[in-house]
């Protein structure tokens, strides 16, 4: 049976169109057509009631949600709970993110993600391993006792998922260009973060397979007059992608507006860096032995340091519009199409186009989620409901 999503404002590319039907068959978008198209005849209709129909959001940095922290519970059920919590806010694809941990825990987390993909847990695209190959000088809230250099012996572990996507955040100065190149050649997406690298070190890493910068401006060497640092390297390079947390706290909106003037917008992507509080009323939790409290849109440790966020992707899109002045279609693409490109999934995700997976979001004018579809299955079918 073909499902037709009708009576919505469909984001096709960079503009909204009306009087267009999105046809779904076998979990993919089979066509986007006018109402009189013969392919639409006989389809089961879902009336969007004038809502916005958007490509599903893709979040490459999700530490937790629904009261669960992936580090505490690297299991299939934890991934399912986290995905369900974020789906309520339009996230139809995500990478469970493990922050710096012992390699045994990294192995368990990879196994859990492999199991989640095999079990068909909705939305899980792979894993984000954020550390432990980070610089203690830019550790943030990462446990310094867990940090270490990335040596050849760990490459096998980092390339062991063999399904979905693996994103590794590392400090380039904590490894070698040859290892970065080896990871990239094996299909791992390599991103710089929690790094004190010089501009020259980042340039070399970019030449050897580095393609991203994790939470731009946060936990990295800053741009100065004589040493551009990691921030300077990110803004000068026009081919890599930059993840940005748009919550008004991690980075001042004016700084992000300046960054958007420096390089192509299609190389910026929204991330949440979300913690367990998202989708709950939880106002404190434990992270590697420390108490973390929720303060508005951010999470803080006992010393007042940022420890992830309390935002969801729908909020990130709204903030990109209101804080950064980004037009809504482009803000949505920063949450869908551009992350898909970063992860190497552009041929099948992040767009409303024939052949793409039917990962979709229906939302009102305020970006409040009404319904989601993952591979053509509605949230009601998968036990997830909008807030």
C-alpha positions in Angstrom: 0.0 0.0 0.0 1.3 3.4 -1.0 1.0 6.1 1.7 0.4 9.7 0.5 1.2 12.6 2.8 -1.1 15.4 1.6 -2.2 18.9 2.4 1.2 20.0 3.7 3.9 22.5 2.9 6.7 20.3 1.7 10.3 21.4 2.0 11.8 20.5 -1.4 15.4 21.6 -1.5 15.6 25.1 -0.2 11.9 26.1 -0.6 8.5 25.1 0.6 5.9 23.9 -2.0 2.2 23.4 -1.6 -0.3 21.1 -3.4 2.4 18.4 -3.5 1.9 14.9 -2.3 4.7 12.8 -0.9 4.3 9.1 -1.8 5.9 6.5 0.4 6.4 2.8 -0.5 8.6 0.2 1.1 10.0 2.7 3.6 11.2 5.1 0.9 9.9 8.1 -0.8 8.7 6.8 -4.2 7.7 10.2 -5.6 6.8 13.8 -4.9 3.9 14.6 -7.2 0.9 16.9 -7.9 -2.5 15.7 -6.6 -3.7 14.7 -10.1 -0.7 12.5 -10.8 -1.8 8.9 -11.6 0.7 7.5 -9.1 -1.3 9.2 -6.3 -4.5 7.4 -7.1 -5.6 4.7 -4.7 -3.0 5.7 -2.1 -3.8 5.7 1.6 -3.9 9.4 2.6 -2.5 11.1 5.7 -3.8 14.7 5.9 -1.1 17.0 7.2 -3.6 19.8 7.9 -1.4 22.5 6.4 1.6 21.5 8.6 5.2 21.8 7.5 6.6 18.5 6.1 10.4 18.4 6.7 13.2 15.9 6.2 13.9 14.2 9.5 16.6 15.7 11.7 19.9 14.0 12.0 21.9 14.5 15.2 25.4 13.3 15.3 26.1 14.0 18.9 23.6 12.5 21.4 25.0 11.6 24.8 21.6 10.7 26.2 17.9 11.4 26.5 14.8 10.0 28.2 16.7 9.8 31.5 19.4 7.6 30.0 23.1 8.4 29.6 24.8 6.2 27.0 28.0 6.0 29.0 26.2 4.6 31.9 24.2 2.0 29.9 25.8 1.1 26.6 23.0 -1.3 25.6 20.5 -1.8 22.9 17.6 -0.8 25.3 19.4 2.4 26.3 19.8 3.3 22.6 16.1 2.6 22.0 15.1 4.8 25.0 17.4 7.6 23.8 16.1 7.4 20.3 12.5 7.4 21.4 13.1 10.5 23.5 14.7 12.5 20.7 12.2 11.3 18.1 9.5 13.3 19.9 11.4 16.4 18.8 11.9 15.5 15.1 15.2 13.5 15.3 14.8 10.5 13.0 18.5 9.7 12.8 21.1 9.9 15.5 24.5 8.7 16.7 24.6 7.5 20.3 27.7 9.3 21.7 30.1 7.8 24.1 32.4 10.3 25.9 35.9 9.4 27.0 35.9 5.9 28.6 38.2 2.9 28.9 38.6 0.9 25.7 36.6 -2.0 27.2 33.6 0.4 27.5 34.2 1.6 23.9 34.0 -2.0 22.8 30.7 -2.6 24.7 29.2 0.6 23.2 30.2 -0.5 19.6 28.6 -3.9 20.3 25.4 -2.2 21.6 25.1 -0.1 18.5 25.7 -3.1 16.2 23.0 -4.9 18.1 20.6 -1.9 17.9 21.1 -1.7 14.1 20.6 -5.4 13.7 17.4 -5.3 15.9 16.0 -2.4 13.8 15.9 0.2 16.6 14.4 3.2 14.9 16.7 6.0 14.0 20.1 4.6 15.1 22.7 5.4 12.3 25.9 4.3 14.0 28.1 5.5 16.9 30.0 8.7 17.8 33.1 7.9 19.9 34.1 11.2 21.5 37.4 10.4 23.1 39.4 9.1 24.9 42.0 10.3 22.4 41.7 14.0 23.5 44.0 16.6 24.9 43.8 17.1 28.6 44.4 20.8 28.1 41.0 21.0 26.4 39.3 18.2 28.3 36.1 20.1 29.3 34.2 17.7 31.6 35.9 14.6 30.2 37.6 12.5 32.9 41.3 13.2 32.5 42.1 9.8 33.9 40.5 8.3 30.7 42.4 10.3 28.2 45.2 8.7 26.1 47.0 8.9 22.8 45.6 7.1 19.8 48.1 4.4 18.9 47.9 1.8 16.1 46.6 -0.9 18.4 43.3 0.9 18.8 42.5 1.3 15.1 41.0 -2.2 14.9 38.5 -1.3 17.7 37.5 2.0 16.1 36.9 0.3 12.8 35.0 -2.7 14.2 31.4 -1.6 13.8 31.2 -2.7 10.2 27.6 -1.5 9.8 26.2 2.0 10.0 28.5 5.0 10.5 31.3 5.5 12.9 32.3 9.0 13.9 35.4 9.5 16.0 36.2 12.8 17.7 39.9 13.1 18.5 42.6 15.6 19.1 45.0 15.4 16.1 48.0 16.1 18.3 47.2 13.0 20.2 47.8 10.7 17.2 49.5 10.8 13.9 48.4 11.8 10.4 49.0 8.2 9.3 46.5 6.9 11.8 43.9 9.5 10.8 44.4 8.5 7.2 44.0 4.8 8.1 40.7 5.5 9.9 39.4 7.6 7.1 40.4 4.9 4.5 38.4 2.4 6.6 35.3 4.6 6.4 35.5 6.2 9.8 34.4 9.9 9.8 37.1 11.7 11.7 36.4 15.0 13.5 38.7 17.3 15.6 37.5 18.2 19.1 38.9 18.7 22.6 42.1 19.7 20.9 44.9 22.2 21.5 46.3 21.7 18.1 48.0 24.4 16.1 46.7 25.7 12.8 49.5 23.8 11.1 48.7 20.5 12.8 45.0 20.9 11.8 46.0 21.6 8.2 48.0 18.4 8.1 45.1 16.4 9.7 42.7 17.9 7.1 45.0 16.7 4.3 45.0 13.2 5.8 41.3 12.6 6.2 39.9 14.8 8.9 36.5 16.1 7.7 34.9 17.7 10.8 35.1 19.9 13.8 33.1 18.9 16.9 31.1 21.6 18.7 33.0 24.5 17.0 34.5 27.0 19.4 34.1 24.7 22.4 37.0 22.8 23.8 39.5 23.7 21.1 42.4 26.1 20.5 41.1 29.6 19.7 41.7 32.0 16.9 44.3 34.6 17.8 46.3 37.1 15.8 49.5 35.1 15.5 48.1 31.5 15.9 44.8 30.7 14.2 44.4 27.5 16.2 41.7 24.9 15.6 39.0 27.6 15.3 41.0 29.4 12.6 41.6 26.1 10.7 37.9 25.3 10.8 36.9 28.7 9.5 39.6 28.9 6.8 38.8 25.4 5.4 35.9 25.4 3.0 35.4 21.6 2.7 35.1 20.3 6.2 31.9 20.4 8.3 31.5 22.2 11.6 29.0 21.0 14.3 27.5 23.9 16.2 25.4 23.9 19.4 22.9 26.7 19.1 21.6 27.1 22.6 22.7 30.6 23.3 25.1 29.4 26.0 27.8 27.1 24.4 28.7 29.9 22.0 27.5 33.5 21.8 25.1 33.9 18.9 27.1 36.8 17.6 30.2 34.6 17.3 28.2 32.0 15.4 26.8 34.7 13.1 30.4 35.7 12.3 31.3 32.1 11.6 28.5 31.8 9.2 29.9 34.7 7.2 33.3 32.9 6.9 32.5 29.8 5.0 29.7 28.0 3.1 26.5 27.5 5.1 26.2 23.9 3.8 29.3 23.0 5.9 27.6 23.8 9.2 25.4 21.3 10.9 23.3 21.5 14.1 24.0 19.2 16.9 22.5 19.0 20.4 25.3 17.4 22.5 22.2 16.3 24.5 22.3 14.8 27.9 19.8 12.5 29.7 17.5 15.3 30.7 16.1 15.8 27.2 12.5 14.6 27.1 12.2 14.4 30.8 11.8 16.6 33.9 15.2 15.4 35.2 17.1 18.4 36.7 20.3 16.6 37.8 22.2 13.4 37.0 25.5 11.8 37.5 28.3 11.8 35.0 31.5 9.8 35.7 31.1 10.4 39.5 30.1 14.1 39.3 26.7 15.7 39.8 25.5 17.5 36.7 22.6 20.0 37.1 20.4 21.3 34.3 20.3 25.0 34.0 17.9 26.1 31.2 19.3 24.9 27.9 22.6 23.7 29.3 24.0 21.2 31.8 26.7 22.3 34.3 29.1 20.4 36.6 29.8 21.3 40.2 32.4 23.9 39.1 30.0 25.5 36.6 31.6 24.0 33.5 29.5 23.1 30.5 28.6 19.4 30.5 26.5 19.1 27.4 23.1 20.5 26.6 19.4 20.2 27.5 18.1 21.0 24.0 16.6 18.9 21.2 16.9 19.3 17.5 13.6 21.1 17.0 14.8 23.7 19.5 18.2 23.9 17.7 16.4 24.7 14.4 14.2 27.3 16.1 17.3 28.9 17.7 19.2 29.0 14.4 16.3 31.0 13.0 15.8 33.3 16.0 19.4 33.7 17.2 21.4 33.5 14.0 18.9 34.9 11.5 19.1 31.8 9.3 16.0 31.3 7.0 13.9 28.4 8.1 14.5 26.2 5.1 18.3 26.6 5.6 18.0 26.0 9.3 16.2 22.7 8.6 18.8 21.7 6.1 21.5 22.3 8.8 19.6 19.7 10.8 19.0 17.2 8.0 20.7 17.5 4.6 24.1 18.8 5.8 24.6 16.2 8.6 23.6 13.5 6.1 26.4 14.8 3.8 28.9 14.8 6.7 28.1 11.2 7.5 28.2 10.1 3.9 24.4 9.4 3.8 23.4 12.1 1.3 22.2 9.7 -1.3 19.5 8.3 0.9 18.9 10.7 3.8 18.3 14.3 4.7 16.0 15.3 1.8 12.5 14.9 0.6 13.2 13.4 -2.7 12.4 10.2 -4.6 14.6 7.3 -3.5 15.4 8.8 -0.1 14.4 6.9 3.1 11.0 8.1 4.3 12.4 9.8 7.4 10.1 12.8 7.8 8.8 15.3 10.3 5.4 17.1 10.4 5.6 20.3 12.5 3.6 23.4 13.0 4.8 27.0 12.4 6.5 27.0 15.8 8.5 23.8 14.9 6.4 21.8 17.4 6.5 18.3 16.2 3.1 16.8 15.2 4.3 13.4 13.8 7.4 11.7 12.5 8.1 8.8 10.2 11.2 6.6 10.2 11.5 4.4 7.1 7.8 5.2 6.4 6.7 4.0 9.9 4.9 6.6 12.0 5.8 7.3 15.6 2.5 5.7 16.6 3.6 2.5 14.9 6.9 2.5 16.8 5.5 3.5 20.2 6.9 7.1 20.1 4.6 10.1 20.3 5.1 13.8 19.9 5.4 15.9 23.1 
